[in-house]
């Protein structure tokens, strides 16, 4: 075979390869991520949101509990089983604080401040089960909760020290907040809490040294990833974090409705069914 024949064969192979390549469908492009809503210069969190889960009962893994188990504690309730929302599954209590948590749990609901309709505190307000609304303006982020229509105002960009509200512990149920935007996230730092609120109905608690950092990050237009990092050296051996999704209430004209906390509602509804001593 001479060089002319080889050249012709090579040219024919090149033409064939080019034709085969031209007939191939284009490679699929990487799927685009969700288009996240934005305001002019920041992510848009406006809307009505709600946590769905069992964290309001217990942040950690827990089994279902029937009524008979609670009759022995002098309370009436039925607890659904649930998975932990705590990073690493378990809250890192100091030994003495763990004993106090167990004492709180054994006395529920009489020992739970929320059962007496005191302010639930942060982060508990987020996952109580009732929806809440976020309203953004230039200076603040306003959070309004259906639970007894409680409100929080988070000033954005204020770096001044957290004030002591008139020196009164009773005014610190939700802590003092400072907010900022970090990329697509809203970050809220809170301190100056009173020591009276719990994290759930299972007796998980804190002291007046509580420090919380909340982070709200859009996963899609209708889902926020919520995280809260919790630090309290009087109660916990190290900082720890909870996380859960928040879902947008997408009904037309979604809005907050009426709810008023009634003290010891479980006792009012079911107390007559409790075993008598």
DRENLOLUM-809948 format. One record per residue (C-alpha): residue number from 1; x, y, z. Coordinates in Angstrom, 2 decimals, always signed. Each point is the difference from the previous one (the first is absolute). Example, Ala and Ser with C-alpha at 12.3 -4.5 7.8 and 13.67 -1.06 7.14 Angstrom:
! DRENLOLUM-809948
{k=1	X=+12.30	Y=-4.50	Z=+7.80}
{k=2	X=+1.37	Y=+3.44	Z=-0.66}
***
This chain:
! DRENLOLUM-809948
{k=1	X=+0.00	Y=+0.00	Z=+0.00}
{k=2	X=+1.54	Y=+3.29	Z=-1.09}
{k=3	X=-0.06	Y=+3.35	Z=+1.84}
{k=4	X=-2.78	Y=+1.39	Z=-2.20}
{k=5	X=-2.31	Y=-2.88	Z=+0.94}
{k=6	X=+0.83	Y=+0.45	Z=+3.72}
{k=7	X=-0.72	Y=+3.72	Z=-0.19}
{k=8	X=-3.36	Y=-0.65	Z=-1.63}
{k=9	X=-0.92	Y=-2.58	Z=+2.67}
{k=10	X=+0.99	Y=+2.39	Z=+2.80}
{k=11	X=-2.06	Y=+2.79	Z=-1.53}
{k=12	X=-2.99	Y=-2.31	Z=-0.35}
{k=13	X=+0.30	Y=-1.09	Z=+3.68}
{k=14	X=+0.15	Y=+3.64	Z=+1.10}
{k=15	X=-3.09	Y=+0.88	Z=-2.02}
{k=16	X=-1.86	Y=-3.01	Z=+1.44}
{k=17	X=+0.97	Y=+0.87	Z=+3.58}
{k=18	X=-1.11	Y=+3.59	Z=-0.54}
{k=19	X=-3.34	Y=-1.13	Z=-1.36}
{k=20	X=-0.59	Y=-2.40	Z=+2.91}
{k=21	X=+0.84	Y=+2.73	Z=+2.51}
{k=22	X=-2.36	Y=+2.43	Z=-1.72}
{k=23	X=-2.83	Y=-2.51	Z=+0.34}
{k=24	X=+0.46	Y=-0.41	Z=+3.76}
{k=25	X=-2.51	Y=+1.86	Z=+2.23}
{k=26	X=+1.51	Y=+2.87	Z=+1.99}
{k=27	X=+1.28	Y=-0.87	Z=+3.46}
{k=28	X=-2.59	Y=+0.82	Z=+2.65}
{k=29	X=+0.77	Y=+3.17	Z=+1.89}
{k=30	X=+0.18	Y=-0.01	Z=+3.79}
{k=31	X=-3.44	Y=+0.64	Z=+1.51}
{k=32	X=-0.43	Y=+3.57	Z=+1.14}
{k=33	X=-0.59	Y=+0.58	Z=+3.70}
{k=34	X=-3.26	Y=+1.46	Z=+1.27}
{k=35	X=-0.53	Y=+3.69	Z=-0.60}
{k=36	X=-0.10	Y=+1.48	Z=+3.49}
{k=37	X=-2.14	Y=+3.08	Z=+0.62}
{k=38	X=+1.93	Y=+3.18	Z=+0.67}
{k=39	X=-0.68	Y=+3.57	Z=+0.91}
{k=40	X=+2.19	Y=+2.72	Z=-1.49}
{k=41	X=+3.08	Y=-0.67	Z=+2.13}
{k=42	X=-0.81	Y=-3.04	Z=+2.17}
{k=43	X=-1.81	Y=-3.34	Z=+0.02}
{k=44	X=-3.77	Y=+0.17	Z=+0.33}
{k=45	X=-1.35	Y=-1.84	Z=+3.06}
{k=46	X=-3.42	Y=+1.65	Z=+0.01}
{k=47	X=-2.84	Y=-2.44	Z=+0.51}
{k=48	X=-1.74	Y=-2.34	Z=+2.42}
{k=49	X=+2.15	Y=-2.97	Z=+1.09}
{k=50	X=-0.54	Y=-3.08	Z=+2.16}
{k=51	X=+2.09	Y=-2.82	Z=+1.47}
{k=52	X=-1.47	Y=-3.50	Z=-0.28}
{k=53	X=+1.34	Y=-2.65	Z=+2.35}
{k=54	X=+0.19	Y=-1.12	Z=+3.62}
{k=55	X=+2.76	Y=+2.29	Z=+1.28}
{k=56	X=-2.57	Y=+1.87	Z=+2.10}
{k=57	X=-0.36	Y=-3.18	Z=+2.08}
{k=58	X=+3.67	Y=-0.94	Z=+0.20}
{k=59	X=+3.04	Y=+1.19	Z=-1.98}
{k=60	X=+1.67	Y=-3.41	Z=+0.41}
{k=61	X=-1.02	Y=-3.48	Z=-1.23}
{k=62	X=-3.05	Y=-1.18	Z=+1.90}
{k=63	X=-2.50	Y=-2.84	Z=-0.07}
{k=64	X=-3.75	Y=+0.35	Z=-0.01}
{k=65	X=-1.54	Y=+0.25	Z=+3.47}
{k=66	X=-3.57	Y=-0.90	Z=+0.80}
{k=67	X=-2.40	Y=+1.62	Z=+2.40}
{k=68	X=+0.63	Y=-2.55	Z=+2.77}
{k=69	X=+3.66	Y=+0.98	Z=+0.23}
{k=70	X=-0.98	Y=+3.60	Z=+0.62}
{k=71	X=-2.72	Y=-0.80	Z=+2.50}
{k=72	X=+2.77	Y=-1.24	Z=+2.28}
{k=73	X=+1.64	Y=+3.43	Z=-0.30}
{k=74	X=-3.21	Y=+1.80	Z=+0.86}
{k=75	X=-0.44	Y=+1.28	Z=-3.56}
{k=76	X=-2.00	Y=-0.89	Z=-3.06}
{k=77	X=+1.62	Y=-0.14	Z=-3.44}
{k=78	X=+0.80	Y=-2.32	Z=-2.90}
{k=79	X=+3.47	Y=+0.53	Z=-1.44}
{k=80	X=+0.72	Y=-0.98	Z=-3.63}
{k=81	X=+3.32	Y=-1.70	Z=-0.75}
{k=82	X=+2.59	Y=+2.26	Z=-1.58}
{k=83	X=+3.57	Y=+0.24	Z=-1.23}
{k=84	X=+2.61	Y=+2.30	Z=+1.44}
{k=85	X=+0.57	Y=+3.41	Z=-1.58}
{k=86	X=+3.22	Y=+0.37	Z=+2.04}
{k=87	X=+3.28	Y=-0.28	Z=-1.87}
{k=88	X=+1.58	Y=-3.19	Z=+1.39}
{k=89	X=-3.44	Y=-1.05	Z=+1.36}
{k=90	X=+0.63	Y=+0.77	Z=+3.70}
{k=91	X=+0.08	Y=+3.30	Z=+1.91}
{k=92	X=+3.39	Y=+0.27	Z=+1.80}
{k=93	X=-1.12	Y=+0.69	Z=+3.59}
{k=94	X=+2.29	Y=+0.46	Z=+2.94}
{k=95	X=-0.77	Y=-2.76	Z=+2.58}
{k=96	X=-1.83	Y=+2.21	Z=+2.53}
{k=97	X=-1.99	Y=+1.68	Z=-2.78}
{k=98	X=-1.04	Y=-3.38	Z=-1.41}
{k=99	X=-1.44	Y=-0.91	Z=+3.40}
{k=100	X=-1.94	Y=+3.28	Z=-0.05}
{k=101	X=-1.31	Y=-0.79	Z=-3.50}
{k=102	X=-1.28	Y=-3.35	Z=+1.26}
{k=103	X=-1.69	Y=+1.73	Z=+2.94}
{k=104	X=-1.66	Y=+2.45	Z=-2.39}
{k=105	X=-1.20	Y=-2.86	Z=-2.18}
{k=106	X=-1.50	Y=-1.94	Z=+2.88}
{k=107	X=-2.04	Y=+3.02	Z=+1.09}
{k=108	X=-1.48	Y=+0.92	Z=-3.39}
{k=109	X=-2.29	Y=+1.88	Z=-0.57}
{k=110	X=+0.08	Y=+1.71	Z=+3.38}
{k=111	X=+3.71	Y=+0.79	Z=-0.43}
{k=112	X=-0.21	Y=+1.24	Z=-3.61}
{k=113	X=-0.19	Y=+3.82	Z=-0.24}
{k=114	X=-1.77	Y=-0.20	Z=-3.38}
{k=115	X=-2.79	Y=-2.11	Z=+1.52}
{k=116	X=-0.65	Y=+3.01	Z=+2.26}
{k=117	X=-0.12	Y=+2.18	Z=-3.15}
{k=118	X=+3.26	Y=+1.76	Z=+0.71}
{k=119	X=+1.97	Y=+1.00	Z=-3.11}
{k=120	X=+1.50	Y=-3.12	Z=-1.65}
{k=121	X=+3.31	Y=+1.70	Z=-0.81}
{k=122	X=+2.45	Y=-0.48	Z=-2.88}
{k=123	X=+0.43	Y=-2.35	Z=-1.80}
{k=124	X=-3.13	Y=-1.74	Z=+1.39}
{k=125	X=-2.37	Y=+2.54	Z=-1.58}
{k=126	X=+1.15	Y=-1.15	Z=-3.43}
{k=127	X=-1.10	Y=-3.65	Z=+0.29}
{k=128	X=-2.96	Y=+0.16	Z=+2.42}
{k=129	X=-2.19	Y=-1.11	Z=-2.91}
{k=130	X=-1.77	Y=+3.29	Z=-0.71}
{k=131	X=+0.92	Y=+2.01	Z=-3.12}
{k=132	X=+1.85	Y=+3.29	Z=+0.14}
{k=133	X=+0.48	Y=+2.87	Z=-2.43}
{k=134	X=+3.21	Y=+1.74	Z=-1.07}
{k=135	X=-0.23	Y=+3.62	Z=-1.14}
{k=136	X=+3.15	Y=+1.78	Z=-1.17}
{k=137	X=+0.61	Y=+3.72	Z=-0.26}
{k=138	X=+3.15	Y=+2.09	Z=-0.42}
{k=139	X=+1.04	Y=+0.06	Z=+3.66}
{k=140	X=-1.63	Y=-3.07	Z=+1.57}
{k=141	X=-1.30	Y=-3.50	Z=-0.43}
{k=142	X=-3.32	Y=-0.44	Z=+1.79}
{k=143	X=-1.20	Y=-3.45	Z=+1.08}
{k=144	X=-3.62	Y=-0.38	Z=+1.10}
{k=145	X=-1.23	Y=-3.31	Z=+1.44}
{k=146	X=-3.51	Y=-1.42	Z=-0.03}
{k=147	X=+0.68	Y=-1.33	Z=+3.52}
{k=148	X=-1.72	Y=+2.72	Z=+2.06}
{k=149	X=+1.11	Y=+2.52	Z=-2.67}
{k=150	X=+3.46	Y=+0.46	Z=+1.48}
{k=151	X=+2.50	Y=+2.12	Z=-1.93}
{k=152	X=+3.75	Y=+0.35	Z=-0.41}
{k=153	X=+1.81	Y=+2.94	Z=-1.61}
{k=154	X=+3.53	Y=-0.67	Z=-1.29}
{k=155	X=+1.98	Y=+3.15	Z=-0.85}
{k=156	X=+2.27	Y=-0.53	Z=-3.00}
{k=157	X=+3.58	Y=+1.26	Z=+0.00}
{k=158	X=-0.05	Y=+1.22	Z=+3.61}
{k=159	X=+3.35	Y=-0.98	Z=+1.51}
{k=160	X=-0.44	Y=+1.76	Z=+3.35}
{k=161	X=+0.18	Y=-2.12	Z=+3.19}
{k=162	X=-3.16	Y=-1.83	Z=+0.97}
{k=163	X=-1.85	Y=+2.23	Z=+2.47}
{k=164	X=-1.29	Y=-1.09	Z=+3.38}
{k=165	X=-3.77	Y=+0.70	Z=-0.32}
{k=166	X=-0.63	Y=+2.18	Z=+3.03}
{k=167	X=+1.96	Y=-2.49	Z=+2.09}
{k=168	X=-3.03	Y=-2.28	Z=+0.06}
{k=169	X=+0.26	Y=-3.77	Z=-0.40}
{k=170	X=-3.71	Y=-0.19	Z=-0.79}
{k=171	X=+0.54	Y=+2.02	Z=-3.18}
{k=172	X=+2.55	Y=-2.43	Z=-1.44}
{k=173	X=-2.21	Y=-2.91	Z=-1.04}
{k=174	X=+1.09	Y=+0.20	Z=-3.65}
{k=175	X=+3.47	Y=+1.42	Z=+0.63}
{k=176	X=+1.40	Y=+3.12	Z=-1.65}
{k=177	X=+0.62	Y=-0.37	Z=-3.75}
{k=178	X=+2.44	Y=+1.31	Z=-2.59}
{k=179	X=-0.34	Y=-1.02	Z=-3.67}
{k=180	X=+2.07	Y=+0.02	Z=-3.17}
{k=181	X=-0.09	Y=-1.50	Z=-3.48}
{k=182	X=+2.73	Y=-2.51	Z=-0.90}
{k=183	X=-0.31	Y=-0.82	Z=-3.70}
{k=184	X=-3.41	Y=-1.65	Z=-0.36}
{k=185	X=-0.41	Y=-0.46	Z=+3.75}
{k=186	X=-1.59	Y=+2.10	Z=+2.72}
{k=187	X=+2.09	Y=-0.35	Z=+3.17}
{k=188	X=-1.45	Y=+1.05	Z=+3.37}
{k=189	X=+2.18	Y=+0.14	Z=+3.12}
{k=190	X=-1.79	Y=+0.05	Z=+3.37}
{k=191	X=+1.08	Y=+0.44	Z=+3.61}
{k=192	X=-1.20	Y=+1.45	Z=+3.33}
{k=193	X=-2.63	Y=-2.70	Z=+0.55}
{k=194	X=-1.72	Y=-0.69	Z=+3.27}
{k=195	X=+0.41	Y=-3.60	Z=+1.30}
{k=196	X=-3.69	Y=-0.94	Z=-0.02}
{k=197	X=-0.73	Y=-1.46	Z=-3.45}
{k=198	X=+0.38	Y=-3.57	Z=-1.21}
{k=199	X=+0.92	Y=-1.35	Z=-3.45}
{k=200	X=-2.84	Y=-2.55	Z=-0.11}
{k=201	X=-2.52	Y=-1.91	Z=+2.14}
{k=202	X=+2.64	Y=-2.56	Z=+1.03}
{k=203	X=+1.61	Y=+2.27	Z=+2.58}
{k=204	X=+3.00	Y=+1.13	Z=-2.07}
{k=205	X=+0.97	Y=+3.35	Z=+1.47}
{k=206	X=+2.69	Y=+2.70	Z=+0.28}
{k=207	X=+1.31	Y=+2.68	Z=+2.37}
{k=208	X=+0.35	Y=+3.77	Z=-0.27}
{k=209	X=+3.33	Y=-0.61	Z=-1.79}
{k=210	X=-1.82	Y=-1.20	Z=-3.13}
{k=211	X=+1.35	Y=+1.25	Z=-3.34}
{k=212	X=-1.80	Y=-0.92	Z=-3.25}
{k=213	X=+0.93	Y=+0.51	Z=-3.65}
{k=214	X=-2.84	Y=-0.64	Z=-2.45}
{k=215	X=+0.56	Y=-0.47	Z=-3.72}
{k=216	X=-2.80	Y=+0.08	Z=-2.60}
{k=217	X=+1.14	Y=-1.17	Z=-3.48}
{k=218	X=-2.27	Y=-0.53	Z=-3.05}
{k=219	X=+0.16	Y=-3.51	Z=-1.44}
{k=220	X=-2.66	Y=+0.82	Z=-2.58}
{k=221	X=-2.65	Y=+2.72	Z=-0.39}
{k=222	X=-2.24	Y=-1.92	Z=+2.44}
{k=223	X=+2.47	Y=-1.58	Z=+2.46}
{k=224	X=+2.39	Y=+1.58	Z=+2.50}
{k=225	X=+2.74	Y=-1.90	Z=+1.80}
{k=226	X=-0.13	Y=+1.10	Z=+3.63}
{k=227	X=+2.97	Y=-0.45	Z=+2.33}
{k=228	X=+0.53	Y=+1.15	Z=+3.57}
{k=229	X=+3.37	Y=-0.32	Z=+1.71}
{k=230	X=-0.37	Y=-0.04	Z=+3.79}
{k=231	X=+2.67	Y=+0.82	Z=+2.55}
{k=232	X=-0.36	Y=+0.08	Z=+3.79}
{k=233	X=+3.12	Y=-0.88	Z=+2.06}
{k=234	X=-2.07	Y=-0.28	Z=+3.19}
{k=235	X=-2.10	Y=-2.84	Z=-1.44}
{k=236	X=+1.80	Y=-1.57	Z=-2.99}
{k=237	X=+3.52	Y=-1.36	Z=-0.45}
{k=238	X=+0.31	Y=+1.55	Z=-3.49}
{k=239	X=-2.07	Y=+1.90	Z=-2.58}
{k=240	X=-2.54	Y=-2.09	Z=-1.92}
{k=241	X=-2.30	Y=+0.50	Z=-2.97}
{k=242	X=-3.51	Y=-0.86	Z=-1.12}
{k=243	X=-1.23	Y=+0.11	Z=-3.61}
{k=244	X=-3.31	Y=-0.53	Z=-1.79}
{k=245	X=-1.86	Y=+1.18	Z=-3.10}
{k=246	X=-2.61	Y=+2.76	Z=+0.09}
{k=247	X=-2.75	Y=-0.18	Z=-2.63}
{k=248	X=-1.77	Y=+2.92	Z=-1.64}
{k=249	X=-3.76	Y=+0.07	Z=+0.49}
{k=250	X=-0.95	Y=+0.19	Z=-3.66}
{k=251	X=-3.76	Y=+0.35	Z=+0.30}
{k=252	X=-1.43	Y=+2.99	Z=-1.79}
{k=253	X=-0.06	Y=+2.93	Z=+2.43}
{k=254	X=+1.83	Y=-2.06	Z=+2.65}
{k=255	X=-0.06	Y=+1.88	Z=+3.30}
{k=256	X=+0.22	Y=-0.52	Z=+3.72}
{k=257	X=-3.23	Y=-0.90	Z=+1.76}
{k=258	X=-1.17	Y=+0.31	Z=+3.60}
{k=259	X=+1.57	Y=-1.95	Z=+2.84}
{k=260	X=+0.03	Y=+0.74	Z=+3.69}
{k=261	X=+1.99	Y=-2.14	Z=+2.42}
{k=262	X=-2.10	Y=-1.54	Z=+2.80}
{k=263	X=+1.89	Y=-0.90	Z=+3.16}
{k=264	X=+0.25	Y=-3.74	Z=+0.64}
{k=265	X=-2.32	Y=-0.81	Z=-2.90}
{k=266	X=+0.82	Y=-3.71	Z=+0.29}
{k=267	X=-1.26	Y=-0.09	Z=+3.58}
{k=268	X=-3.15	Y=+1.92	Z=-0.90}
{k=269	X=-0.81	Y=-2.37	Z=-2.87}
{k=270	X=+1.11	Y=-3.34	Z=+1.42}
{k=271	X=+0.71	Y=+0.36	Z=+3.70}
{k=272	X=-3.19	Y=-1.83	Z=+0.97}
{k=273	X=+1.37	Y=-3.11	Z=-1.77}
{k=274	X=+3.16	Y=-0.14	Z=+2.09}
{k=275	X=+0.47	Y=-2.79	Z=+2.51}
{k=276	X=-0.92	Y=+1.10	Z=+3.48}
{k=277	X=+2.54	Y=-0.63	Z=+2.82}
***
